[in-house]
């Protein structure tokens, strides 16, 4: 079901020439203050609490009287104005509404909260005000309400299509936001520090880097054991893994042989020129302040090096 608020927005957008009374009628009523026509009244109809209403201050302006005159007449005839005929707005509704209250600007304290009259309440007003101007103005207001309903009925399909388009646009925006949120969530930090005891956090960080690799992983670390082989096994399929280390002992060679007999191959190459640890993920080079096997046991920092490329590092190794 299309909300009243959406309907009112659509009516404001559509060409007002489409809302007419019976052909041949005089569209203007004159009192001492205003020349009143359909478009004037139309702009004073709001959607509040899901119903179309007019405010006491606007009705007073159309009738050519002060607002207090209307409110006094209503108070003397309260039985004629049940809650579905008239209700008083709250401060929250006033602050959020699209209109400016007569006795205060938006954001200021209101001395008197306005009353809103439904179509039935407006019809009842003419019986308590007992003036020719009120009667004539109410006739014009009733015809405007009828014309607006007729417009809604005659243009239901267009309004539903506009509402559907708006709904799909909102859903599309939500999905786009979700994509960007996921991208932000998957983005790895470029530098940071892990403190002692953050074993799982550090492990999760490195595993995230490993999983992000699309082509190659190169680890330069002089202290490697079977736990490092296990971490590198978290890489995607068809991603190569190479370790450069100075300590290629017999136990590590045995572990590597057993690993490669069961899992995708990891290559280990003896290399003596590095003191620090480096983790190269495709084209990104990370400086790691601790051996991969000791992550989180003591403080260590990491940083993404932007001043040198992965290709430059690999070429230096092969010299």
N, C-alpha and C positions, 0 to 999 in steps of 0.2 A: 504494500500500500504506500502511496506517495504521501509524505508528510505535508501538513499544511504549510510549514515553513518553506519547504521546497516549492510548493505551488505558488506561494506569494512571490518568491524570488523570480520564478519563471514568468509570472504575470507582469512583473515590473520590466522584465527584459523584452517581452513580446511587444509588438506595436499596439499602443493604446487605442488606435483607431478601430481595432477589432472589437472593442467593448462599447456597444451602443445601446441606447434605449430604443423604444418603438419609433419607427421612422415617422418624421413629421412633428415630433414633440419639441417643445422649447427646452433646450438643455440648460438654461440659466434661470436662477431664482435670485432676486435682488433683495437684500435687506439694507439696513443703514450702514453696514460696514463692508460687505463683500459682494462680488458677483460670483456665485457658486456654480461650478459646473462639475461634471462627472470626474474629470481628471483630478480636480482639487480634492474631492472626497476620497477618490481612489488612493491618493498618496498618503492619506491619514489613516488607512486601515492597516493594522499590524497583526502579526500572528504571535500570540502569547499563550503559553500553556496549551498549545495545539489547537487554538480556536482563533477566529478572526474577530478582532475587537477594535473599538475606537476609544481614545482617552477622553477623560472629562474636560481637560483644557482645550482639546480640539473641537469637541462638541460645543463648548461654550463659545468658542470663536465663531463657529458656523451659525449658532443661534443669535449671536450678537449680545451675549450677556457675560457676566463674570462667572468664573468657575464655581465660586462659593454658592451662587444662586442654584446651580444644578445640584450640588451636593446637599444643600439645605432641603431642596424639594425631595430628593431621594430619602433623606433621613426622616422626613415627615410621612413617607410612604414606604417604609422598609419592607412591608409584606408584599409589595408589588415587585420587589427586586431580589429574588432568591439568588443563590450563588452561581447558577447557570445564566443569569441575566447580567450580573455585575460582580466584580471582585476587586479587591485592592492589591496593587502590586507590592512586592517586597523590595527592600533596598538592593538586594542582589539582582533582582530582575531589572531594576532601574539602571544599575551600573553596567549591566551587560546589554541592555536594549539598544536599538539603533536610533532611538529618538532622544531628544534633549528635553528634560522636564522644564516646565514653565517657571517653577519657583526655585530652580537651582540648576547649575551646569553639571555635566557628567563629572564625577569624581568629587563633587562637593556634597556636604550634608544636606539632605532634603528636609525642609520643615514639614511638608505635607506629602505623604505618599499618594500618587495619583490613583484614581479608580479607572478600571477598564470596563466598558459596556459591550456585551455581545449584541448580535443583531436583534435578539428578542428584547434585550434591555433598552436598546435605542428606540425600538418601537413603543415600549412602555413610557419612555420619557415624554413623548408628545402628549400623553394623557395626563401627566402631572404638571407639566409646565403651562399648559393651557394658553398658548399664544399662537397667533396665526403664522408667525415666522417659524416657530418650532415645528408646526404641522407641515409647512411647505418644505422646510429643510429635511425633515424626516422622510417625506415622500421621495425626495431626491436620493437620500442615503439608502432607503430600502431598494430603490431601483438599481443603485450601484451594486449593492450586495447581490441582487438577482442577476445582474449583467455579468458579474464576476463568476458566479456559479455556472451560468450558461456558457461562459467562455471556457471554463474548466471542462464541462461536459463535451463541448464541441471540439476541444483540442486535446482530449485525453491521450490519444495515441502519440501525439507530438511530445506532450509532457512526459509520458512514460519513457519515450525514447531518450529524451534529454536526461531524465533521471537515471536510466540505464547507463548512458554514456558517462555521466558523473560518477556512478558507482564503479564502473570498470576503470575509470581514470584513477580513482582512489586506490583500488586494488593494485593497479599497475605501479603506482607510486610506492605502495607498501612493499611490493616485491623488489623494486629497485633499491629501496632502503635496506631490505634484507640482504641483497647481494653485496652492497657496500659495507654493511656491518660485518658480513662474513669475511670480506676481503680484509677489513681492518683487524678482525679477530685473528686471521691467519698470518698477518704481517709479523715477521720476526723483529724483535728489538735489535738495534744496531750496536748498542753497547750497554754494559751493565756490570754488576758485581753480584756474585753469589757468596753467601757467608757459610761458615762451618755449620753443618747440620742440614743444609738445604740440598740433601742428596737427591731426593726425588725431583725437586724443581730443576736442578742442574741437568739431571738425566733427561727429564722431559724436554728441556730446551734443546739439547743436542740431538735428541731423537727427532724433534720437529725439523731441525735443519736437515737431517739425513732424509727424512721423508719428502722434503721439498725439492730434492735433487731430481733433475730431469735427464741428465746425461752422465755426469762424472762426479765422483767424490774422491778427493785426495786428502789424506791425513798425514801430517808430518809430526811425529811424536816418538821420542826416544824410549818411552816406557809403555809397552803394549803387551796385553795378555789376552786370554780367551774372551774376557768380557767385552773388549773392543770389537772383536769379531762378531759377537752377538749383537752389539749395537748397530754395526754396519749392515747386518742382515735385515734391518728394518727399511732399507732403501727400496725404491720401486723396481719393478722388473725392467731389465735391459739398461740399468744404470751401473756403470763400472765402478769398482772400488779399489783404490791403491793406497798402500801404507808405506811411507818412508820412515825408517827407524835405524838408529845406530846399534840397537841391541837385538839382533836377530839370533837369539840363542837356540839351543837344540830343542828345548821344550816348546818354544813358540813355533818352531818349524813343524814339530809333531802335531801341535794343535791346529796349525794351518792345513796340514795334509788331511787330517781327519775332517776338518770343516769343509774343505773343497770337495771331498768325496761325497758329501751329502747335500751341500747348499751351493748357491751360485758362487762362483770363484771370487776370491779376494787375493790380490797380488801384494806381496810384501817385498820391498827392495831395501837393501842396506844403504844407509845414507848418514854421513858423519858431520855434515857442515851446519846443521841446525841446532840451536840452543833452545829457542822457544817452540811452542806448539802452534801449528797452523791447521785449520780445517778449511778446505777449498770445496765449495758447493757450486758446481758449474762455473760461472764467471765471478763468483763472490769469494773473497778471501777474508776469513775470520782469524784474528789472533786470539788464541786461547791461553789463559794463564795457568792452566793445570793440565796434567795428563788426563785423557778421556777416562781412563780406568779409575781415577781418583776424584772424580767430580763430586763436589759437595763436602768432602772431608775437611778441607781447609778453605780459607778465603781465596777466591780467584776472580779475576776480571776477564771480560771478553770485549772485543770491538771489531766492527766491520771496517776493514781497510779499503778506502776508496782511492788512495793515491797510487796503487799498483794493481795490475790485473792478474787474473789467474794464469794467463798465458805467460806473462813475464816471470812468475814464480816457477812454473814448470820448466821454462827454458833455462833458468838459472840452475835448477836441479840437474838438468841433463848435460851441463857443461863439464 
